[in-house]
Amino acid sequence: MLGTTRRNRGLAGALVLAAAVAGPACGGGYGSGEGPDGVVRASWGDPQHPLEPANTNEVQGGKVLDMIFRGLKRYNPETGRAEDAMAESITTTDQRNFTVTIKDGWTFSDGTPVTARSYVDAWNYGAHVDNAQVASYFFQFIDGYDEVHPSEEGDKPTADTLGGLRLVDDRTFTVRLSEPFSLWPDTLGYAAYAPLPRSFFEDHDAWLAKPVGNGPYRIDSYRKNQSMRLVRHEDYAGADRARNKGVELRVYTDSNTAYTDLQAGNLDLVDDVPAAQLANAQRDLGDRYLNQPAGIIQAVAFPLYHDDWRGEDGAKLRRGLSMAIDREAITNRIYHDTRTPASDYTSPVLGAEGGWQKGLCGEVCEYHPDRASELIEEAGGLPGGRVTLTSNVDTGSHRQWMDAVCNSINNALDDTDACTVEPVPTFADFRNRVGDRKMTGMFRSGWQMDYPLIQNFLQPIYYTDASSNDSGYRSDEFDEAVDRANASADEAGAVRAFQDAQGVLVRDLPAIPLWYQNGTAGHSERVSDVRLNPFSVPVFTDIRVS
């Protein structure tokens, strides 16, 4: 999950904030650090898109959707494995035709029931091209997707609904996929597959102003650029009921400010400890500092839609730049055991049985400055004599590692101006520039898994015209390996085919793997039972407030 946009849409209305918003650099609402009893105060960043389940594929928006929705599946916060949430059963005899039965007694936070129609209508809406949902790609496996979402821009849909969806009764619907996909049920914990209430369709603008879900929390108020308040959904039917009264998400544009507020007692939870604080976090926080592996990989991508980066010379140029980056030194100096140099395009949290391949890209992902210089010279040099590296700098301590990467490239090429950093102030601005294909040089391409399958690290980012294929990479060989993996009748066969696809990426190098990322967090003494799931997101429902 990283966020992408091909059709930009603004947030259709903001919620009215009941309390005055105060506090430096963030949207607190209680002044002097005094939070309401039972409410967790956490740092946050504004979502890029409206909070529609199929229109969010970046971390900050996804964090909220995970709190206000529950789908058919939920990913275990310890293991990451897909487990039934609203699904009573999902059955198939051929890995292509599935019968889904949902549990009885679930309601949305507006009191209306969650039915099979809530899923069928939501999926049809998410898939249809006219609704411009950035995660519509996730419905491509359902038969009839091409009819509601033509692949050629400008073509009109020839159907209003997915032919592969059929409503049976209030608790049952069937799904026909376009081809066998044995792992498909395990994808259904992703937010795009969440159900939607009738109010979403009957008064869409009102729903966007205050989204209604079926999860353990409901949105109480939201003020863009400042804060969102969520309160416990008292009639929530799931097993993971909130152990606190709510969560206040405060917007910060500087993670260092959030960390300072945590230390001062003005904040309860920071789930991205800034790089500048990592060396001292254990000393500052003791056992209130969390550092654990997560399904996140950081990479640098290239705008392959520009001639400078294409062809044989472009490939040499990309390889040279990769070998000019001293990953080991950067992760040691900046990240203090919270990053590990990457050697493939997935994550160690998958394990070898899940498709992770340690050492796959070999010397291409190692620091070889002399060879790097040779390859770049053979490619005709850097485009225009220099290269830029771009990312947002409001979250994630991105400025520090970008400076380090450029310094490494400059040292390898013995040229202090070979690489320069071009920061973008906010995540939303950065994602909009990337989605509008306005990049000319290298840019950050971090990925946090949506679900713990190797498919999720590869297909959404590198498959031709995929939803998060920001580089414009195209490879028939890669696409065919992915198609073969999806059609495999068993998990082991699927993993092997996806590993074949990884081999193509290593050869073509549309992006440079940098490092695997741990989830880091710090919390106040006011809260307990704080943990991160394998996606590095706090398990908010488990947090207790003293």
N, C-alpha and C positions, 0 to 999 in steps of 0.2 A: 504494500500500500504506500503510495507516495503522493498521489494527487496528480491529476491531469485535466486539461480542458481543451475541447475542440470548439465548443460553443460556450462563450462566457455568459454567465447569468449572475446578477447581483442578488443579494439576500432580499427576498420580497417582504420587506417590513421587519421591524425589530420589536421585540416584546417591550412592554412598559416595565421599567424597573421600579419596584415598589419602594425600595429604600434609596436614599441618596448614595451616590458612588463617591468614594474618597480613597485616598492612598496614593503614594508616589509610584509612578510607572506601572500601575496596575489598576484593576477595577475592583478593589475591595468594597465592602459595603458596611463595615462595622466599626471602623476607626480604632486606632490604638491596639490593633490586634485582637480585640474582643469579639470573638465569633459567637454565634448563637449556640445554645446548648445542643449537643448531639449532631452538629453539622461539621463536616470535614471541609477545611479550607485548602484548596489545591491550586497550583499554578497551571496555566493553560495558554493556548494560542487560538485566536479566532479561526474558525473553519473557512476554507476557501469557497465552499459552495453551500447552498441551502441544505438543511439537514434532512433531505429525502434519502431513504436507504439506498436507492440505486443511483444517487447523484453525489455520493461521497466515496472517495477512495484515497483519502489522506488521513494522517494519524489523529489530528485534533478533532475533526468531525467524527471520525470513527470511534473515538473515545466516548463521545456523547451517545452515539447510536447504540453502542454496547451497553449503555446504562438504561436507555429508554425502550429498547426492543429485545425480544427473544424470538428466535426463529425455530425451525424444525430441529436444528442441532445446536449444541454449545460446545466450545472447546474447553476441555478440562484445564483449570487454572494451574495445575501442577504438571501434567504430562503433555498437554496440548492436543490430546486425542479427541476426536469427535464423539460426542455422546448425545443421546436423545434429550431434547428440551421439550418442545411442543409436539414432537413426533411420537406417536404411540407405536407406529411401525412404518418402515419403508421396505417394501418387498419387491423382488424381481426374480424372474426365471431365466432371463437372457441378457442381463446387464444393459438392456436398452429400454425396456418398458417397465416402469415402476408404478406401484400403487402406494400412495401416501395416506395414512390415517393419522389425524391429529387428536390430541387429548381433549377431553371435554372439560368445560368449566373455566376456561381462560377468558379474560376480558381485557379490553383496552382501558387505559386510564380514564376515558370518558364514560366508562360503564357499559359500552356496547360489546357484544360477544365477538371473540375471534373464531372465525369459521374457515372452512376450506376455501370459501369464496374470497376471504381476506388475502389468501396466498395467491390464488389464481388471478385476481384482479391486479394485485401488486406486481406480479411477475409480467403480466401483459403490459402494464404501464411502463415498467422499467425497460422492457425490450423494445418498445415502439420508437422508431426514429424521430417522430414528431415531438416526443417529450424530452429529447436531448439529454438523456441521463448518461453521465460519464462512465458509469459502471454497467451500461447496457450489455457490454461485451460478455458479462458473466452468464447471460441467457442464450448465448450462441449455441450451446449444446442441445437446446430444446428444438425439436422439429418445428419448422415453420419460421425460424428466426430470420432467414433471408427474405421472407415475404413481408415481415413487419419492419425489418431493418436492412434495406438494400445496401450492398457493399459499395456501390458507386455513388459518390456524392451527387445530389441532384435528382437521383431516381426516386420515384414515388413508391410508397409501400403498396403492395397488392392485397394486403389483408390487414384487418384491424387487431386480430388476436393471434396468439401462437397456436398453430394447428396441433402441436404436441401436448397441449394442456386440455384436460377435460374434467369438468366438475361432476362428481358423482352424487354426493349428498353433503349435508352440513359439515361432516367430519372427514370426507374422503375425496381425493382427486387423483387423477392418473397423469403420468408424465411419459411421453414418448420422446426419446432423444433421437438426434439425427443419425447417430451411430453408437455402438456399444461404448460405454464409459464406466468401467468397473468402480472407479474411485469417486464417481459423481456424488453419491450421498454424503461423503465426507466433506464436500465443499459447502454444504448447506448451512453451516454456522456463520457464513459470511453475511455481513449486514445487508447486501443487496437483495438477499432472499427473504427479508423480513416481511411479515404481513402488514397490511395497511387497513385502517378503519374506513367506513363509508364516508366520514367527514373529509377525508383526503380528496375524494373525487367530487363531493357535492359542493364544497367551498374550499378550493385549493389554496387560495391566497390566505384565508383565515388559518388553515392548517399550517402553512409555512410560517406564519407569524408565531404560532405556538404549537409545535409538533406534538402529536398524540401517539404513544406507542403502547406496547403490552409488557414492558420490562419492569425491573424492580424499582425504577425511579420514574418520575414524571417531571417535566420542565415547569418550573414556577415562574421564572422571569429571565429575560436576557436583554442585555444592552451591549450592542456590538462595540468592540474595542475595549470593553471594560469587564463585564462579568456575566456569568450565567448561574442561576440558582436552580438546583434540582432537589425535589423532596421525595421521600419514600412513597412508593405506590402501595397503599395500604391493602388493596385487593389483589395484589400480585399473586398468581397461582403457582409460580415456580418454586423449586426447592431452595434456590439461592436468594432468599429474602434479605433485604438490607438490614444490617445490624446497627446502623446509624440512622439519624433522622433525615439526612440529606447531605448534599455536596454543593459547596460554592466554588465554581471554577473561576479563577481570577486571571485575567489576561495580562501577560507580561511580554514586553518586547525585548527584554534583556534577562537571560537566565541567571546572570550574576546578581541582579537585583532581587530575583525570586529567592535565591539562596541566602542572601543577606536578610530578607524578611523571615525566612525560616529560622535562622539563627536568633533573630530578635523576638520570635514568638508571634509574629504577625501572620504566619502561614503554617499549616499543618503538614503539607506534603509537596515536595518537589520531585517530579519523576524524570528529570533530566539534569543531573548534577553537572554544572558547567566544567569544561576542561580545566579552567584556571583554579578550580577548587578541588579537583580530584586528589591531588597530593595531600591535602589536609582534611579531606572529608571523614576519614576514619578517626582521626584525632578529634575533629570537631564534634562528630555525632556519635561515635562509639557504635553500639549495636543498633543505632537508629539509621545507620548507613547501609544500603542494600546494593550489592554488586553481583549480578548473576547472568549467565548466558541467555541470549534472546535470539529470536529468528529475524535478525536484522543484518543486512550487509550494506556497506558503503561503497559506492563506485563512482567513477568519473565517466561520463558519456560524451559522445561527439555528435555534432550536427551533421549527420551523413547526407542531409539534403543539400549541403553545400559542396561544390566541386572540389574545394581544397582538401576535403577529408575522404574523397572517394578513390576508387581504383587501387592499383598496386602500390603507388606512391603513398596514398592515404593509409593503407594498411601498414606499410613500413613506418610511417610517421607515428601512428598509434602505438605500435610495438615499441618504438624508440622512447616515446614519452612514458610508457609503462615501466620500462627498465631504468628510467631516470629517477624513479620515485623510491626512496629508501623507506619502505613501509615499516621495517623493524625499528629503525631509529625514531620515526615519528610516533609510532604507537607507544614506545617506551618513554619517550621524552614528554609527550603531551598527555597520554591517556592512562598511565599508571595501572596497568593490568586490567583495563576495562575494554581493550580492543586487542584483536589478534590478526596479524597479517593474513589476508585472504589468498587462497590458492584455487578457488573455483567460484562459481556464480550462485551458490546456495548458502547453507548455514550448517554449522556443526550440530545444531539442535535437532536436525533431521536424523543424524546418525548415518553410518555407512549403509545400513539396511534401507534407509529412507532416500538414499541417493547422493549424500554428501561425498565428495571425492577429494580428500586431502592431497595437495600437491599436483592437481590436475594440470594447471597452466604452467608448471615448471619455471624455467628461467624467465619467461615473459612477465611473471609476477614477482621477480626478484630484482634486486638492485645491481645493475651492471652498467655503470656510467660510461665506460669506454665503448661498449657495444651500442648503448643508447645513442651516443654521439654519432657513431658510424651509420646507424640506421636512418637517423634524421638527415644526415648529410646525403645519403643515398636517395632519400625521398625528395631531395631538392631544397631541404631546409624547412624551417617553420613558415607557415603562411604569412606573408608580409614581414617576415623576420622575427615575429614574436607570437606568443599564444596567450590567451587569457583563460582564467578559471573563475567560474561564477557560481554563487549560491546565495540564498538568503542568509542573513546573519542575526536574525532576531531569536532563533532557537538553535540548540544543538552545538554551540561553540564552534560553528563552522569557520569563522574567520581564522581561528588559530591553526586548524589543520590545513586550510587553503594556503595560508602563508607558508607553512612548513613544506607543503607539496611544491609550491612554486620555488621556494629556496632550494629544495632538492634538485629540481630540474635545472635551475640556474647554475648550481654548483656542478652538476654533471656536464653541462654544456659550456661551462666556463664563460657565462654571459649573464651579468646581473639583471639584464632587461629581457631575457628570453621568455620568462613567464611572469605575468602580473595578475593580481587578484582584482576582480570587478565585483564588489559586494552589491547585493540587492537588499534593501532595508527589511522587507517583510516576506514571509513565506507565500502569501497570496500573490504578491507582485511577481515573485520569482516563478511560481507555478504558471501564472498567466503568460509570462514571457516564453517559458518553455513550451506550453501548450499551443501558443500562437506561432511557434517555430521562428522565433526572433533571435535565437542563439547563433553566434558565429564562432565561438571557441569552446573549450571544454566546460562542462557544467556538472554539478552534483547530481547523482542519480541514486540516492539512498532508497532502500526497499525494506519495508517491514512486512513480514508475511501476513497474508489474510487468513490462511489456513495452513496447517503444517504438512504440506505436500510439496515434493520437488516441482511439480507442475506449476505451482504458484510463483516460484522463483524464476521461471523461465518463460512460460507462455504469455503472461500479461505484459511483459517488458520487451520481448524480442520477436514474437510472432508477427508476421506482416500485418500492419494496420491494427495491432492490438491496442487496447485502451490506454496503456501506459508505455507504448513504444515511442518514446520522445525523441529518439535519435533518427527515426525513419529507416531503421535497419530492415533489410529484406533479404531472405535466403530461402529458396525453395527446398534446399536440403534440410535446413533447420525445421521448416514448417512440416515437411514430410515425416521427420523423426518424431515431432510432437504429435502429429495425427496418428502415427503408429502407436505411440505410447497411450494415447487416450482410448484407442480401440482395443487395447490389450484386455484379455479376459481376467487377468489376475494382477495383483499388485506388483509382484516381483518382475513380471514381464514389462509392466508399465515403467517401473523404475529404470530398467535396463535401456529402454528406448529413450527415456528422458536423458540418461547419461550419454547416449549417442548424440543427442541434440546439444548437450553441453560441449562435446568435442568440437562441434561446428563453431560454437561461440569462441572457444579458445583459438581456433584457427583464424576466424574473421575479426575478433576483438572489437566489437561495436562499442564496448565499454570496458574500462579498466577496473577490475576488482581491487579494492583497496584493503579493507579490513572487515572482519566479523565484529559485531558490536554487542557488548553486554548491555543489559538494562541496569541503570543506576537510579537510585532514589534516596531521598532523605526525608525523615519525618520528625515531627515535634514530639515532646513528651506527653502532649495532650491526647495523642492517639496511640492505639496498639493494634496488633494483628494486621500489620501492613505487609503486603507481599506483592511481587510483580508476577504476572503470568508469563508464559513463554513468548508473548508478543511485546513484552516490556511495559505493559499497561498495568497500572495498579488494579488490584481486585477490590474495587470500592465497596462492594457489598459486604466484605468481610471486616472492614475497618470499624473498630470500636472507638468511641469518643468518651474520654473520662470526664 
